[in-house]
Amino acid sequence: HCNWDGITCGSTTIGPGARGMDDDDARKSRCHGKMDVDQLLDIPCPPKTAVTKIDLTSIPRLNGTLINNLYMLTNLHRLNLMKNKIKGSVPASFSEFKKLEFLDVSDNRMSSQLPRNLPSTLEEVWFENNNFTGHIPHDFERFKNLRFIDLSNNQISGTIPGYFTDMSRLNSLVLAGNKLTGSIPDFHAPAMDVLDFSDNKLTEMPDIFPPDLSELKLGSNKLKGPFPNLEVFESLD
């Protein structure tokens, strides 16, 4: 049985709405016994279109796979399932979401290739600490409003796509702990604050980094060549 803390129906939120929960007692009180992800469509919001946010994090027995018809929650703009035991892939049907802005399946057991055809409305993508494979899709170029993306600690290969450098709102790009190769593209993005490409197999430095970075991590690669624009050090914490 679940009491659905963390579900928002319209403007009313049941339980917390933060990215994660730190209170052990709160976590333990939310579900009793096994809960499968397919129960998400049993959310007690009349009608289902009233569901705007789902924050179900750190539930010890939340498992299963993401169901194909979750997009029936047509007004959902936040889906946060971090720190559970969800496996499998992100369904192709997620492309049907029209308002989804926040997607977090980090710290689970996802093991597919990175998903294609995610909704272009996404502003935050948190996929870290899973077992995603394959290249970073060209499809991600559609995320014109993307602000945060974390794909760290997966099994992602290939190169860093150049389209990230053209995302004017992108604030944080974290790709650490993968198998990325090749060069780091030139970054001109004015909003960029955090770049983390550490623990990969990158070999070539860019000609330029964003001038106002507060965090830049490049360790544990195979980088060579001179460091670009040294003024970037003035802004680093």
Protein Blocks (a to p, Z undefined) as FASTA:
>chain_A
ZZhioiaehjacehjfbfbdfbfklmmmmpgcjddfklmmmpccdcfklpmbdcdehifk
lgcjddfklmmmmmbcbdcfehiabehjddfklmmpmkbcbdcfehiabfbdcdehiafk
bmbdcfehiabecjddfklmmmmmbfbdcfehiabehjddfklmmmmkbmbdcfehiabe
hjddddfbfkbmbdcfehiabfbdcfbdcfkbcbdcfehiabecjdddfklmmmpZZ
